């Protein structure tokens, strides 16, 4: 979504959600026509005041342990274990989240072209 006049378009405005309700729920209100310079620091997940986020640390750790196990079993680039690990790090970028660092648009590439399967 690109704005012709570069005026920020907030998620709450676009989807007609009360900003006060988002704030009460501690929910991020991204600007849809600009990427947000946001980086989720995995080491801080367990320190979150949100139980959902704090509990995500276990899921995060388990996910990357699977990738590490696949890479340990890999004997060479592009064998089955290597391809399995590569598929797991092929993260999409979901529309309307605008989390990332795109240079000229909000149409990101997720984990990047280097990881595309």
N, CA, C and O atoms as CSV, one atom per row, in Angstrom:
chain,resi,resn,atom,element,x,y,z
A,1,UNK,N,N,0.853,-1.176,0.000
A,1,UNK,CA,C,0.000,0.000,0.000
A,1,UNK,C,C,0.892,1.230,0.000
A,1,UNK,O,O,1.628,1.458,0.960
A,2,UNK,N,N,0.839,1.995,-1.023
A,2,UNK,CA,C,1.600,3.230,-1.100
A,2,UNK,C,C,0.641,4.407,-1.126
A,2,UNK,O,O,-0.388,4.372,-1.802
A,3,UNK,N,N,0.980,5.422,-0.404
A,3,UNK,CA,C,0.178,6.635,-0.364
A,3,UNK,C,C,0.698,7.597,-1.420
A,3,UNK,O,O,1.905,7.807,-1.534
A,4,UNK,N,N,-0.210,8.181,-2.191
A,4,UNK,CA,C,0.222,9.101,-3.239
A,4,UNK,C,C,0.740,10.416,-2.656
A,4,UNK,O,O,1.542,11.096,-3.296
A,5,UNK,N,N,0.300,10.780,-1.469
A,5,UNK,CA,C,0.741,12.040,-0.891
A,5,UNK,C,C,1.714,11.843,0.278
A,5,UNK,O,O,2.037,12.801,0.980
A,6,UNK,N,N,2.175,10.626,0.487
A,6,UNK,CA,C,3.124,10.282,1.551
A,6,UNK,C,C,2.598,10.550,2.955
A,6,UNK,O,O,3.376,10.557,3.909
A,7,UNK,N,N,1.300,10.770,3.101
A,7,UNK,CA,C,0.712,10.950,4.422
A,7,UNK,C,C,0.624,9.566,5.084
A,7,UNK,O,O,0.129,8.621,4.469
A,8,UNK,N,N,1.098,9.440,6.325
A,8,UNK,CA,C,1.066,8.133,6.989
A,8,UNK,C,C,-0.355,7.587,7.129
A,8,UNK,O,O,-1.279,8.313,7.495
A,9,UNK,N,N,-0.511,6.313,6.838
A,9,UNK,CA,C,-1.797,5.633,6.993
A,9,UNK,C,C,-1.627,4.589,8.102
A,9,UNK,O,O,-0.946,3.580,7.919
A,10,UNK,N,N,-2.246,4.844,9.234
A,10,UNK,CA,C,-2.127,3.933,10.375
A,10,UNK,C,C,-3.073,2.742,10.234
A,10,UNK,O,O,-4.167,2.863,9.683
A,11,UNK,N,N,-2.639,1.609,10.735
A,11,UNK,CA,C,-3.437,0.383,10.751
A,11,UNK,C,C,-4.809,0.660,11.360
A,11,UNK,O,O,-5.833,0.251,10.812
A,12,UNK,N,N,-4.823,1.354,12.490
A,12,UNK,CA,C,-6.082,1.639,13.192
A,12,UNK,C,C,-7.038,2.466,12.338
A,12,UNK,O,O,-8.242,2.208,12.333
A,13,UNK,N,N,-6.526,3.435,11.631
A,13,UNK,CA,C,-7.380,4.258,10.773
A,13,UNK,C,C,-7.889,3.463,9.579
A,13,UNK,O,O,-9.074,3.519,9.251
A,14,UNK,N,N,-7.001,2.726,8.933
A,14,UNK,CA,C,-7.367,1.978,7.745
A,14,UNK,C,C,-8.443,0.931,8.039
A,14,UNK,O,O,-9.378,0.748,7.260
A,15,UNK,N,N,-8.292,0.241,9.192
A,15,UNK,CA,C,-9.240,-0.810,9.557
A,15,UNK,C,C,-10.308,-0.329,10.536
A,15,UNK,O,O,-11.077,-1.131,11.066
A,16,UNK,N,N,-10.354,0.990,10.776
A,16,UNK,CA,C,-11.359,1.622,11.641
A,16,UNK,C,C,-11.426,0.957,13.028
A,16,UNK,O,O,-12.476,0.498,13.479
A,17,UNK,N,N,-10.260,0.930,13.675
A,17,UNK,CA,C,-10.139,0.381,15.025
A,17,UNK,C,C,-9.792,1.531,15.960
A,17,UNK,O,O,-8.927,2.349,15.646
A,18,UNK,N,N,-10.452,1.595,17.090
A,18,UNK,CA,C,-10.229,2.661,18.055
A,18,UNK,C,C,-8.788,2.611,18.583
A,18,UNK,O,O,-8.360,1.600,19.139
A,19,UNK,N,N,-8.045,3.714,18.403
A,19,UNK,CA,C,-6.652,3.784,18.859
A,19,UNK,C,C,-6.539,3.547,20.368
A,19,UNK,O,O,-5.571,2.944,20.830
A,20,UNK,N,N,-7.519,4.014,21.127
A,20,UNK,CA,C,-7.483,3.827,22.586
A,20,UNK,C,C,-7.564,2.338,22.939
A,20,UNK,O,O,-6.908,1.882,23.876
A,21,UNK,N,N,-8.360,1.592,22.193
A,21,UNK,CA,C,-8.468,0.154,22.443
A,21,UNK,C,C,-7.140,-0.547,22.142
A,21,UNK,O,O,-6.712,-1.415,22.904
A,22,UNK,N,N,-6.494,-0.178,21.046
A,22,UNK,CA,C,-5.188,-0.755,20.731
A,22,UNK,C,C,-4.180,-0.437,21.827
A,22,UNK,O,O,-3.396,-1.294,22.235
A,23,UNK,N,N,-4.214,0.807,22.296
A,23,UNK,CA,C,-3.276,1.210,23.349
A,23,UNK,C,C,-3.533,0.425,24.628
A,23,UNK,O,O,-2.593,-0.036,25.276
A,24,UNK,N,N,-4.809,0.272,24.996
A,24,UNK,CA,C,-5.166,-0.483,26.207
A,24,UNK,C,C,-4.673,-1.927,26.112
A,24,UNK,O,O,-4.277,-2.521,27.114
A,25,UNK,N,N,-4.702,-2.489,24.892
A,25,UNK,CA,C,-4.251,-3.868,24.678
A,25,UNK,C,C,-2.747,-3.958,24.434
A,25,UNK,O,O,-2.218,-5.039,24.173
A,26,UNK,N,N,-2.059,-2.813,24.520
A,26,UNK,CA,C,-0.612,-2.731,24.236
A,26,UNK,C,C,-0.289,-3.289,22.858
A,26,UNK,O,O,0.683,-4.021,22.676
A,27,UNK,N,N,-1.131,-2.926,21.890
A,27,UNK,CA,C,-0.985,-3.425,20.529
A,27,UNK,C,C,-0.325,-2.374,19.649
A,27,UNK,O,O,-0.682,-1.197,19.689
A,28,UNK,N,N,0.622,-2.808,18.872
A,28,UNK,CA,C,1.358,-1.952,17.946
A,28,UNK,C,C,0.417,-1.460,16.839
A,28,UNK,O,O,-0.359,-2.244,16.293
A,29,UNK,N,N,0.484,-0.187,16.513
A,29,UNK,CA,C,-0.339,0.430,15.477
A,29,UNK,C,C,0.587,0.900,14.349
A,29,UNK,O,O,0.953,2.074,14.302
A,30,UNK,N,N,0.973,-0.016,13.431
A,30,UNK,CA,C,1.961,0.350,12.420
A,30,UNK,C,C,1.412,1.337,11.385
A,30,UNK,O,O,0.204,1.454,11.181
A,31,UNK,N,N,2.328,2.025,10.757
A,31,UNK,CA,C,1.992,2.873,9.627
A,31,UNK,C,C,2.087,1.971,8.405
A,31,UNK,O,O,3.152,1.426,8.114
A,32,UNK,N,N,0.981,1.813,7.693
A,32,UNK,CA,C,0.902,0.821,6.625
A,32,UNK,C,C,1.685,1.157,5.362
A,32,UNK,O,O,2.068,0.253,4.620
A,33,UNK,N,N,1.926,2.417,5.109
A,33,UNK,CA,C,2.625,2.762,3.889
A,33,UNK,C,C,4.108,3.085,4.119
A,33,UNK,O,O,4.761,3.655,3.245
A,34,UNK,N,N,4.631,2.726,5.276
A,34,UNK,CA,C,6.056,2.866,5.584
A,34,UNK,C,C,6.481,1.684,6.440
A,34,UNK,O,O,5.761,1.297,7.361
A,35,UNK,N,N,7.635,1.109,6.149
A,35,UNK,CA,C,8.147,0.062,7.020
A,35,UNK,C,C,8.570,0.681,8.345
A,35,UNK,O,O,8.989,1.837,8.406
A,36,UNK,N,N,8.454,-0.096,9.381
A,36,UNK,CA,C,8.839,0.331,10.715
A,36,UNK,C,C,10.213,-0.234,11.040
A,36,UNK,O,O,10.425,-1.441,10.919
A,37,UNK,N,N,11.121,0.591,11.437
A,37,UNK,CA,C,12.466,0.132,11.770
A,37,UNK,C,C,12.417,-0.609,13.113
A,37,UNK,O,O,12.788,-0.074,14.158
A,38,UNK,N,N,11.956,-1.832,13.044
A,38,UNK,CA,C,11.730,-2.610,14.250
A,38,UNK,C,C,12.456,-3.931,14.138
A,38,UNK,O,O,12.392,-4.597,13.104
A,39,UNK,N,N,13.137,-4.306,15.183
A,39,UNK,CA,C,13.836,-5.581,15.230
A,39,UNK,C,C,13.439,-6.278,16.519
A,39,UNK,O,O,13.570,-5.713,17.605
A,40,UNK,N,N,12.959,-7.493,16.399
A,40,UNK,CA,C,12.582,-8.258,17.590
A,40,UNK,C,C,13.843,-8.938,18.110
A,40,UNK,O,O,14.451,-9.740,17.400
A,41,UNK,N,N,14.234,-8.631,19.322
A,41,UNK,CA,C,15.429,-9.210,19.935
A,41,UNK,C,C,15.037,-10.495,20.659
A,41,UNK,O,O,14.427,-10.436,21.726
A,42,UNK,N,N,15.375,-11.647,20.099
A,42,UNK,CA,C,14.974,-12.929,20.689
A,42,UNK,C,C,15.428,-13.120,22.136
A,42,UNK,O,O,14.747,-13.790,22.913
A,43,UNK,N,N,16.557,-12.543,22.500
A,43,UNK,CA,C,17.064,-12.712,23.869
A,43,UNK,C,C,16.191,-11.995,24.899
A,43,UNK,O,O,16.284,-12.269,26.095
A,44,UNK,N,N,15.344,-11.077,24.433
A,44,UNK,CA,C,14.481,-10.336,25.359
A,44,UNK,C,C,13.072,-10.913,25.461
A,44,UNK,O,O,12.274,-10.441,26.271
A,45,UNK,N,N,12.752,-11.924,24.654
A,45,UNK,CA,C,11.396,-12.488,24.672
A,45,UNK,C,C,10.967,-12.901,26.078
A,45,UNK,O,O,9.870,-12.556,26.519
A,46,UNK,N,N,11.818,-13.628,26.774
A,46,UNK,CA,C,11.442,-14.149,28.096
A,46,UNK,C,C,11.282,-13.046,29.145
A,46,UNK,O,O,10.714,-13.293,30.208
A,47,UNK,N,N,11.769,-11.845,28.869
A,47,UNK,CA,C,11.668,-10.731,29.821
A,47,UNK,C,C,10.410,-9.884,29.609
A,47,UNK,O,O,10.174,-8.919,30.337
A,48,UNK,N,N,9.603,-10.252,28.604
A,48,UNK,CA,C,8.412,-9.470,28.286
A,48,UNK,C,C,7.382,-9.550,29.413
A,48,UNK,O,O,7.267,-10.571,30.091
A,49,UNK,N,N,6.642,-8.466,29.600
A,49,UNK,CA,C,5.556,-8.460,30.584
A,49,UNK,C,C,4.327,-9.203,30.056
A,49,UNK,O,O,3.405,-9.501,30.815
A,50,UNK,N,N,4.316,-9.496,28.778
A,50,UNK,CA,C,3.219,-10.255,28.165
A,50,UNK,C,C,3.528,-11.750,28.264
A,50,UNK,O,O,4.579,-12.201,27.807
A,51,UNK,N,N,2.623,-12.506,28.854
A,51,UNK,CA,C,2.834,-13.950,28.964
A,51,UNK,C,C,2.959,-14.605,27.592
A,51,UNK,O,O,3.750,-15.530,27.411
A,52,UNK,N,N,2.188,-14.129,26.640
A,52,UNK,CA,C,2.233,-14.699,25.287
A,52,UNK,C,C,3.628,-14.532,24.696
A,52,UNK,O,O,4.184,-15.477,24.135
A,53,UNK,N,N,4.189,-13.342,24.819
A,53,UNK,CA,C,5.522,-13.078,24.267
A,53,UNK,C,C,6.583,-13.821,25.066
A,53,UNK,O,O,7.491,-14.418,24.488
A,54,UNK,N,N,6.476,-13.791,26.376
A,54,UNK,CA,C,7.461,-14.478,27.213
A,54,UNK,C,C,7.486,-15.977,26.915
A,54,UNK,O,O,8.557,-16.583,26.874
A,55,UNK,N,N,6.326,-16.569,26.708
A,55,UNK,CA,C,6.262,-18.000,26.408
A,55,UNK,C,C,6.721,-18.311,24.986
A,55,UNK,O,O,6.997,-19.468,24.666
A,56,UNK,N,N,6.803,-17.307,24.140
A,56,UNK,CA,C,7.276,-17.514,22.770
A,56,UNK,C,C,8.753,-17.893,22.737
A,56,UNK,O,O,9.227,-18.440,21.741
A,57,UNK,N,N,9.472,-17.615,23.795
A,57,UNK,CA,C,10.901,-17.949,23.863
A,57,UNK,C,C,11.114,-19.445,23.677
A,57,UNK,O,O,12.032,-19.856,22.967
A,58,UNK,N,N,10.284,-20.254,24.300
A,58,UNK,CA,C,10.410,-21.711,24.171
A,58,UNK,C,C,10.171,-22.138,22.721
A,58,UNK,O,O,10.920,-22.953,22.181
A,59,UNK,N,N,9.140,-21.595,22.098
A,59,UNK,CA,C,8.831,-21.915,20.700
A,59,UNK,C,C,9.983,-21.486,19.794
A,59,UNK,O,O,10.382,-22.226,18.894
A,60,UNK,N,N,10.510,-20.299,20.033
A,60,UNK,CA,C,11.646,-19.778,19.261
A,60,UNK,C,C,12.840,-20.713,19.377
A,60,UNK,O,O,13.439,-21.092,18.371
A,61,UNK,N,N,13.186,-21.084,20.613
A,61,UNK,CA,C,14.336,-21.970,20.839
A,61,UNK,C,C,14.146,-23.323,20.160
A,61,UNK,O,O,15.067,-23.836,19.525
A,62,UNK,N,N,12.959,-23.899,20.292
A,62,UNK,CA,C,12.688,-25.208,19.691
A,62,UNK,C,C,12.782,-25.138,18.164
A,62,UNK,O,O,13.307,-26.055,17.533
A,63,UNK,N,N,12.283,-24.070,17.580
A,63,UNK,CA,C,12.322,-23.900,16.128
A,63,UNK,C,C,13.771,-23.896,15.624
A,63,UNK,O,O,14.103,-24.602,14.672
A,64,UNK,N,N,14.625,-23.100,16.267
A,64,UNK,CA,C,16.003,-23.007,15.798
A,64,UNK,C,C,16.823,-24.241,16.155
A,64,UNK,O,O,17.820,-24.523,15.490
A,65,UNK,N,N,16.433,-24.975,17.175
A,65,UNK,CA,C,17.102,-26.255,17.454
A,65,UNK,C,C,16.863,-27.248,16.317
A,65,UNK,O,O,17.763,-28.009,15.963
A,66,UNK,N,N,15.668,-27.245,15.750
A,66,UNK,CA,C,15.370,-28.114,14.599
A,66,UNK,C,C,16.285,-27.750,13.434
A,66,UNK,O,O,16.839,-28.632,12.779
A,67,UNK,N,N,16.444,-26.458,13.177
A,67,UNK,CA,C,17.318,-26.009,12.084
A,67,UNK,C,C,18.758,-26.448,12.347
A,67,UNK,O,O,19.435,-26.941,11.444
A,68,UNK,N,N,19.219,-26.270,13.571
A,68,UNK,CA,C,20.594,-26.677,13.907
A,68,UNK,C,C,20.783,-28.187,13.740
A,68,UNK,O,O,21.823,-28.627,13.250
A,69,UNK,N,N,19.801,-28.974,14.138
A,69,UNK,CA,C,19.900,-30.434,13.975
A,69,UNK,C,C,19.985,-30.807,12.498
A,69,UNK,O,O,20.784,-31.660,12.112
A,70,UNK,N,N,19.158,-30.165,11.673
A,70,UNK,CA,C,19.210,-30.436,10.234
A,70,UNK,C,C,20.585,-30.086,9.667
A,70,UNK,O,O,21.148,-30.848,8.880
A,71,UNK,N,N,21.118,-28.947,10.064
A,71,UNK,CA,C,22.428,-28.536,9.547
A,71,UNK,C,C,23.549,-29.449,10.042
A,71,UNK,O,O,24.523,-29.671,9.324
A,72,UNK,N,N,23.425,-29.975,11.245
A,72,UNK,CA,C,24.416,-30.940,11.750
A,72,UNK,C,C,24.426,-32.222,10.918
A,72,UNK,O,O,25.471,-32.839,10.712
A,73,UNK,N,N,23.239,-32.609,10.444
A,73,UNK,CA,C,23.129,-33.828,9.643
A,73,UNK,C,C,23.495,-33.604,8.179
A,73,UNK,O,O,23.711,-34.562,7.437
A,74,UNK,N,N,23.561,-32.369,7.773
A,74,UNK,CA,C,23.887,-32.049,6.383
A,74,UNK,C,C,25.353,-32.368,6.113
A,74,UNK,O,O,26.233,-32.023,6.902
A,75,UNK,N,N,25.600,-33.028,4.995
A,75,UNK,CA,C,26.976,-33.365,4.602
A,75,UNK,C,C,27.519,-32.399,3.557
A,75,UNK,O,O,28.730,-32.213,3.439
A,76,UNK,N,N,26.604,-31.779,2.794
A,76,UNK,CA,C,27.022,-30.814,1.777
A,76,UNK,C,C,25.850,-29.894,1.441
A,76,UNK,O,O,24.688,-30.219,1.685
A,77,UNK,N,N,26.187,-28.753,0.881
A,77,UNK,CA,C,25.157,-27.794,0.487
A,77,UNK,C,C,24.193,-28.449,-0.504
A,77,UNK,O,O,24.603,-29.151,-1.428
A,78,UNK,N,N,22.925,-28.202,-0.287
A,78,UNK,CA,C,21.821,-28.678,-1.128
A,78,UNK,C,C,21.438,-30.139,-0.928
A,78,UNK,O,O,20.612,-30.654,-1.683
A,79,UNK,N,N,22.011,-30.829,0.067
A,79,UNK,CA,C,21.489,-32.164,0.346
A,79,UNK,C,C,20.141,-32.005,1.057
A,79,UNK,O,O,19.727,-30.883,1.348
A,80,UNK,N,N,19.458,-33.112,1.336
A,80,UNK,CA,C,18.093,-33.023,1.882
A,80,UNK,C,C,18.034,-32.278,3.212
A,80,UNK,O,O,17.130,-31.469,3.424
A,81,UNK,N,N,18.971,-32.535,4.101
A,81,UNK,CA,C,18.964,-31.858,5.404
A,81,UNK,C,C,19.180,-30.354,5.231
A,81,UNK,O,O,18.512,-29.547,5.878
A,82,UNK,N,N,20.110,-29.985,4.363
A,82,UNK,CA,C,20.392,-28.569,4.101
A,82,UNK,C,C,19.163,-27.887,3.516
A,82,UNK,O,O,18.807,-26.788,3.941
A,83,UNK,N,N,18.501,-28.530,2.534
A,83,UNK,CA,C,17.306,-27.960,1.929
A,83,UNK,C,C,16.180,-27.818,2.957
A,83,UNK,O,O,15.429,-26.843,2.929
A,84,UNK,N,N,16.067,-28.795,3.864
A,84,UNK,CA,C,15.052,-28.704,4.914
A,84,UNK,C,C,15.288,-27.501,5.820
A,84,UNK,O,O,14.347,-26.790,6.173
A,85,UNK,N,N,16.539,-27.274,6.193
A,85,UNK,CA,C,16.874,-26.115,7.026
A,85,UNK,C,C,16.593,-24.816,6.272
A,85,UNK,O,O,16.067,-23.861,6.843
A,86,UNK,N,N,16.943,-24.789,4.994
A,86,UNK,CA,C,16.714,-23.581,4.192
A,86,UNK,C,C,15.225,-23.278,4.080
A,86,UNK,O,O,14.820,-22.118,4.152
A,87,UNK,N,N,14.416,-24.310,3.906
A,87,UNK,CA,C,12.961,-24.088,3.838
A,87,UNK,C,C,12.432,-23.478,5.130
A,87,UNK,O,O,11.531,-22.639,5.106
A,88,UNK,N,N,12.991,-23.898,6.247
A,88,UNK,CA,C,12.515,-23.384,7.535
A,88,UNK,C,C,12.868,-21.913,7.754
A,88,UNK,O,O,12.159,-21.216,8.480
A,89,UNK,N,N,13.939,-21.434,7.147
A,89,UNK,CA,C,14.307,-20.022,7.333
A,89,UNK,C,C,13.773,-19.138,6.207
A,89,UNK,O,O,14.167,-17.978,6.089
A,90,UNK,N,N,12.889,-19.677,5.389
A,90,UNK,CA,C,12.251,-18.902,4.335
A,90,UNK,C,C,11.001,-18.240,4.917
A,90,UNK,O,O,9.881,-18.711,4.717
A,91,UNK,N,N,11.214,-17.143,5.638
A,91,UNK,CA,C,10.121,-16.450,6.311
A,91,UNK,C,C,9.414,-15.497,5.356
A,91,UNK,O,O,10.062,-14.685,4.695
A,92,UNK,N,N,8.103,-15.588,5.281
A,92,UNK,CA,C,7.376,-14.615,4.452
A,92,UNK,C,C,7.248,-13.298,5.213
A,92,UNK,O,O,7.461,-13.241,6.424
A,93,UNK,N,N,6.905,-12.268,4.497
A,93,UNK,CA,C,6.575,-11.006,5.162
A,93,UNK,C,C,5.090,-10.782,4.954
A,93,UNK,O,O,4.620,-10.656,3.824
A,94,UNK,N,N,4.366,-10.734,6.042
A,94,UNK,CA,C,2.922,-10.602,5.968
A,94,UNK,C,C,2.537,-9.162,5.683
A,94,UNK,O,O,3.074,-8.227,6.276
A,95,UNK,N,N,1.598,-9.004,4.767
A,95,UNK,CA,C,1.136,-7.669,4.400
A,95,UNK,C,C,0.564,-6.944,5.616
A,95,UNK,O,O,-0.007,-7.556,6.518
A,96,UNK,N,N,0.732,-5.653,5.612
A,96,UNK,CA,C,0.180,-4.734,6.619
A,96,UNK,C,C,0.892,-4.767,7.962
A,96,UNK,O,O,0.465,-4.080,8.889
A,97,UNK,N,N,1.963,-5.541,8.100
A,97,UNK,CA,C,2.707,-5.469,9.355
A,97,UNK,C,C,3.773,-4.396,9.275
A,97,UNK,O,O,4.074,-3.748,10.278
A,98,UNK,N,N,4.347,-4.200,8.105
A,98,UNK,CA,C,5.364,-3.167,7.870
A,98,UNK,C,C,6.508,-3.235,8.873
A,98,UNK,O,O,7.001,-2.211,9.346
A,99,UNK,N,N,6.909,-4.433,9.180
A,99,UNK,CA,C,8.046,-4.611,10.085
A,99,UNK,C,C,9.247,-4.945,9.225
A,99,UNK,O,O,9.280,-5.993,8.579
A,100,UNK,N,N,10.221,-4.075,9.212
A,100,UNK,CA,C,11.400,-4.335,8.420
A,100,UNK,C,C,12.124,-3.074,8.033
A,100,UNK,O,O,11.921,-2.011,8.619
A,101,UNK,N,N,12.971,-3.207,7.038
A,101,UNK,CA,C,13.822,-2.099,6.643
A,101,UNK,C,C,13.850,-1.912,5.132
A,101,UNK,O,O,14.934,-1.806,4.558
A,102,UNK,N,N,12.718,-1.868,4.478
A,102,UNK,CA,C,12.697,-1.653,3.029
A,102,UNK,C,C,13.179,-0.246,2.718
A,102,UNK,O,O,12.945,0.687,3.486
A,103,UNK,N,N,13.850,-0.104,1.590
A,103,UNK,CA,C,14.407,1.193,1.243
A,103,UNK,C,C,13.406,2.176,0.677
A,103,UNK,O,O,13.411,3.348,1.054
A,104,UNK,N,N,12.537,1.717,-0.233
A,104,UNK,CA,C,11.680,2.665,-0.930
A,104,UNK,C,C,10.202,2.320,-0.883
A,104,UNK,O,O,9.387,3.061,-1.434
A,105,UNK,N,N,9.831,1.218,-0.244
A,105,UNK,CA,C,8.424,0.839,-0.198
A,105,UNK,C,C,8.153,0.017,1.051
A,105,UNK,O,O,9.055,-0.231,1.851
A,106,UNK,N,N,6.903,-0.403,1.212
A,106,UNK,CA,C,6.564,-1.286,2.323
A,106,UNK,C,C,6.324,-2.707,1.818
A,106,UNK,O,O,5.702,-3.517,2.504
A,107,UNK,N,N,6.815,-3.003,0.624
A,107,UNK,CA,C,6.681,-4.329,0.036
A,107,UNK,C,C,7.964,-5.102,0.300
A,107,UNK,O,O,8.823,-5.194,-0.577
A,108,UNK,N,N,8.101,-5.651,1.485
A,108,UNK,CA,C,9.316,-6.334,1.877
A,108,UNK,C,C,9.449,-7.718,1.290
A,108,UNK,O,O,8.525,-8.241,0.666
A,109,UNK,N,N,10.605,-8.299,1.499
A,109,UNK,CA,C,10.876,-9.620,0.945
A,109,UNK,C,C,11.041,-10.676,2.030
A,109,UNK,O,O,11.565,-11.756,1.760
A,110,UNK,N,N,10.607,-10.388,3.243
A,110,UNK,CA,C,10.719,-11.380,4.313
A,110,UNK,C,C,12.166,-11.658,4.647
A,110,UNK,O,O,12.920,-10.745,4.988
A,111,UNK,N,N,12.560,-12.928,4.550
A,111,UNK,CA,C,13.922,-13.299,4.906
A,111,UNK,C,C,14.934,-12.952,3.826
A,111,UNK,O,O,16.130,-13.175,4.015
A,112,UNK,N,N,14.490,-12.416,2.713
A,112,UNK,CA,C,15.398,-11.950,1.670
A,112,UNK,C,C,15.582,-12.952,0.555
A,112,UNK,O,O,15.294,-14.139,0.704
A,113,UNK,N,N,16.069,-12.451,-0.564
A,113,UNK,CA,C,16.209,-13.294,-1.760
A,113,UNK,C,C,17.245,-14.395,-1.572
A,113,UNK,O,O,17.168,-15.428,-2.237
A,114,UNK,N,N,18.206,-14.198,-0.685
A,114,UNK,CA,C,19.220,-15.220,-0.459
A,114,UNK,C,C,18.632,-16.499,0.123
A,114,UNK,O,O,19.200,-17.576,-0.058
A,115,UNK,N,N,17.507,-16.394,0.816
A,115,UNK,CA,C,16.907,-17.546,1.474
A,115,UNK,C,C,15.706,-18.115,0.732
A,115,UNK,O,O,15.120,-19.104,1.174
A,116,UNK,N,N,15.333,-17.511,-0.379
A,116,UNK,CA,C,14.179,-18.003,-1.110
A,116,UNK,C,C,14.456,-19.404,-1.632
A,116,UNK,O,O,15.523,-19.677,-2.182
A,117,UNK,N,N,13.483,-20.286,-1.452
A,117,UNK,CA,C,13.631,-21.675,-1.899
A,117,UNK,C,C,13.130,-21.809,-3.311
A,117,UNK,O,O,13.166,-22.902,-3.877
